[in-house]
Amino acid sequence: MKQVGFLFLLAFLFFSCTKEVVDQDMVDQEVIVNYLTTNKLTMTKDPSGIHYNIINTGVGNNPSPTATVEVRYKGTLMDGTVFDQTGTGKSATFQLTSLIPGWRIAIPLLKKGGKGTFIIPSNLGYGQFGSGGIPGRSVLIFEIELLAFSN
């Protein structure tokens, strides 16, 4: 009798805890495609899921995955809300390895002086929890100019 009660309890817990599983990558790609369609934009899709448009490739070599980079940038949510940017005439320097995965993929696509726009799905941004005013599961748009780098 105890086994029947235990099985009932186990079944109850299993079925009460199941939730619809959302494929966030699929949701993000749908958001990106809708954005591109609505705004009549054409971008290249990287195998990672990032969509990008290189405005100016720049000159020379590309930074390595461990480079220190100097950039100007603006980050916005899909609704156009700016959540971070370098000031006018200012720049920021980062170690690529310390950045979100989307930047570690995007920046090496540029060369010194290169500029691009990158749409980054949430799993390559700040994920399900967000950060500093960026809501969780947010697709992000970055305009990035690579000023300099050292490998």
N, C-alpha and C positions, 0 to 999 in steps of 0.2 A: 504494500500500500504506500509506503514511503517513496518507493521508486516512481509510482504514478504521480504522486504529488510533486516530486522533484521534476519530472518530465513536463508536467503542466506548467510549473513555475518557469522552467527554462524556455518553453515555447512562448509563454506570455512575454517574457523579457525580450526574446528575439524579435517577435513581431511588433512589440511596442517601441522598440528602439530603431527599427528600420526607417530610413528616411529616403526620400527621392534623392538620388545622387546626381548632382549637376556636373556636367563636363565643362569646367570653367574655360578650358582652352577653346572649346567649340563656341561658347558664349562670347568670349573675347573676339574670336575671328569674325563672328557674325556682327558684332558691334563695329569692328574695323571696316568690314566690307560695306556696311550700311553708311558709315561715315564717308568712305571714299565715293560711294555712289551718290549720296546726297550732295556732296561738294564737288562732284565731277572731277575727281582726282584719279590719277594713275600712278601707282607706286609699285616698286619691285618687292616681292615677298621673299625674305630670307627663309631658309629651311627651319630656323628657330621659331618662326611665327612673326618676327618683326617685319613691318612694312617700311620701306624707306624710299626717299628721293634724294639723290646726291645732286645738289645744286651746283657745286664746284668741287671737283675731285681733289684739288690742291696739287702740290708738286713733291717729288721725291718719293721716299719710301713710306710705308704705312707703319704705325706704331705696333710694337709687339704687345702681346697680352699682358706683359708685366711693366709696360712703360709708365712713366710719369707724364701726364698730359696737362697742357694749359689750354683752357677752353673758354669760350663765351657761350652761354646757353640760355634758353627759356623753356621751362616745363609747364605744360598746361594739361588740365583734365579735358575730356572729350567735349565738354560744354564750353570750352574756351577759358575757363577760370585758370589764371596764372597762379601756380603754387610755389614757384621758385624761379629765380633768374639772376644772372650777373647784372650788375648795374651798368649804366651807359658808360662805355669806355673802360670798364673793369673786366677782369678775367678771374678765373679760379683755377687752381692747380690741384690735381688729384693723382693718386696712384691708382691705375686701372683696376688692380686686384681688390681695391677697397670699395668699388662702386657696384651698383645694382647689376645683375647679369645682362640686362638690356644694353647698358652702356658699354659693358665689356665686349659685347658683340658689335655694337654700332660704331664706336669710335675707331676701331681698327679698319673700318671701311673707308675712312678718310685719310688724306695725306695732309702735310703741313699746309695751312691756308684753306683747307677744304671745308665745305659747309654742307649740311644735310638736314632733312627733316625725317624723324624716326617715330613711328607709332609702335609702342611697346606694350605687348599684352601683359596682363597683371602678374602672371607667373614669372615674368622676367623683370618686373618692376618691384612693387612693395607687397605683392602677394595678397593673401586673404585678409590680412590684418591692417594693411596700410601703414602710414607713418607720418607724423607731424602735420596733420591736417589733410593728408591724402587718404581718402576712404579706401577700405579694403576692396580688393577685386577691381581696382581702377585700371583701365587702359589709359596709357599716358602718351602725350605727344611732346617730343623734344625737338627744338631747333638747336643744332650744335655747330659751332665753328671751332675747328682745331687750329689753334694759333701756333703751338709748338709742342714738341715732345722729346723725351730722352729715353732711349731703350736701356 
